[in-house]
Structures are given as structure tokens and as C-alpha cells.
Amino acid sequence: MTTTISNGSDVWTATQVDGYSATRTGRNVLHPIIGSNAFAVALRPSSLRKGNLKVLFTDVDIAQGFLDGLSNGDEMTLDSTDRPNINMQFVLDGDAELELDDEARRNWWVIFDWQETD
């Protein structure tokens, strides 16, 4: 069972995925009706997922390479056989950081904000 992230030319295999969070913003438009408590509603589909992800690598060079790949502005593809519900195409949307694992002191977390693109 693996989780890979690629940008079309490079592929990174994460040891673990942790801290996945995702939201979808509703985009319905509500128009108050004058003289009523009701609304006229224009229904719109929700936005694509957006969130935060934390992935673990056992090698600092691989973790740094992934952080660099995120920072290049490429669209990325996440493919997880462990958690297929998180599979997506995404771009970096906010911060990305590299963090030494507090427990093992030899593994590296890459923590980043993302926006689904497809």
C-alpha cells in the first residue's frame, strides 16, 4: 500500500499520510425576497476540495525534493492505495513547510495547503 505524488516528471513516495483535512465551499446564491422571510435561491455546485495535508518521508533529500516540487508551481497528482478517497490533482495553495519528526528524529514531514484542480 503506497501513496505517491507526482508532477508529471518526478514521483515521490510518501511513507505515511497524516493530518488530511478538506473543505468544500458552498456557492449557492441567496437573494432575500422583499417583504418575506424567504429567499430566492440560485443553486450552484460547491467548490472543489481545499485543505491541508501532512506527508512523511524517511529521507531528507526526498522530502526536500518534494517541497521544491510543490514550490515550482506544477499541478500535482496524489494517488493513494491506502486511502483512495484522497486521490486528486492539486496545486499548492498557501504555505508549505519541512519539519523534522519529533519522535523518530530521522523522518521528515512536509506539511502544505492545497487546492484541488480537477
Beta strands, then each sheet from edge to edge (+ up, - down):
strand 1: 3-6
strand 2: 11-14
strand 3: 16-23
strand 4: 29-32
strand 5: 39-42
strand 6: 50-57
strand 7: 76-80
strand 8: 88-100
strand 9: 108-116
sheet 1: 2+ 1- 7+ 8- 9+ 6- 3+
sheet 2: 4+ 5-
end
